[in-house]
Amino acid sequence: MLGIPRHYSHFVFGVIQSGLTSLIAAGIASLPADGAMLFVRHWMVSWLIAWAAMLPVVLLAAPAIRAFSLRLTRDEGSRPA
């Protein structure tokens, strides 16, 4: 493995998550392209643009989303109030 220190795992997660999500979304958006080569070219260009846009959003929003999701949920062993 790369040996990246664990305290950077938030950033590694954000890079992987935003890359995968934007790859899938760009592929779906590129489906109307005519021909395989046009599809692949359109998909890759769309993906790079989408990833560049989503990476900072994911890295900045993830802590807030995590905190919000923790407020909306409870531990398995906790009893409801």
matplotlib code that plots the C-alpha trace (Angstrom):
import matplotlib.pyplot as plt

x = [0.0, 1.0, 1.6, -0.3, -0.6, -4.1, -4.9, -5.1, -7.8, -10.5, -8.7, -8.1, -11.7, -12.8, -10.6, -11.8, -15.5, -15.6, -13.7, -16.0, -19.2, -18.3, -17.0, -20.4, -22.4, -20.4, -20.8, -24.6, -24.6, -22.5, -24.8, -26.5, -23.2, -23.1, -20.4, -18.0, -15.1, -17.2, -18.8, -15.4, -14.0, -17.0, -17.1, -13.5, -13.7, -17.0, -15.5, -12.4, -14.5, -17.0, -14.2, -12.4, -15.6, -16.7, -13.4, -13.3, -17.1, -16.7, -13.6, -15.3, -18.8, -17.9, -17.2, -20.5, -22.4, -20.8, -21.7, -25.2, -25.7, -24.4, -27.0, -29.8, -28.7, -28.0, -25.8, -27.2, -27.2, -28.8, -32.5, -34.7, -35.6]
y = [0.0, 3.6, 4.0, 7.3, 8.2, 7.3, 10.9, 11.7, 9.0, 11.7, 13.1, 9.7, 8.7, 12.0, 11.5, 8.0, 8.7, 11.8, 10.1, 7.1, 9.0, 11.5, 8.6, 6.9, 10.1, 11.2, 7.8, 7.9, 11.5, 10.3, 7.4, 9.4, 9.7, 8.0, 5.4, 3.8, 6.1, 9.3, 7.8, 7.1, 10.5, 12.4, 10.3, 10.9, 14.7, 14.9, 12.9, 15.0, 18.2, 16.6, 15.3, 18.6, 20.3, 17.6, 16.9, 20.2, 19.9, 16.4, 17.3, 20.3, 18.9, 15.4, 16.5, 18.4, 15.6, 13.1, 15.2, 15.7, 11.9, 11.2, 13.6, 11.8, 8.3, 6.5, 3.7, 0.2, -0.2, 3.1, 3.2, 5.8, 8.8]
z = [0.0, -0.2, 3.5, 3.8, 7.5, 9.0, 9.9, 6.2, 5.7, 5.4, 2.3, 0.8, 1.3, -0.3, -3.4, -3.9, -3.2, -5.4, -8.2, -8.2, -7.9, -10.7, -12.9, -12.7, -13.1, -16.1, -17.7, -17.3, -18.7, -21.7, -22.7, -25.5, -27.4, -30.8, -31.2, -28.7, -29.2, -28.9, -25.8, -24.1, -25.1, -23.8, -20.6, -19.8, -20.4, -18.5, -15.6, -15.3, -15.1, -12.7, -10.4, -10.4, -9.3, -6.7, -5.0, -3.0, -2.3, -0.9, 1.2, 2.7, 3.2, 4.5, 8.1, 8.3, 6.7, 9.1, 12.1, 10.9, 10.2, 13.8, 15.2, 13.2, 14.4, 17.6, 18.9, 18.5, 22.3, 23.1, 24.0, 22.2, 24.3]

ax = plt.figure().add_subplot(projection="3d")
ax.plot(x, y, z, "-o")
ax.set_aspect("equal")
plt.show()
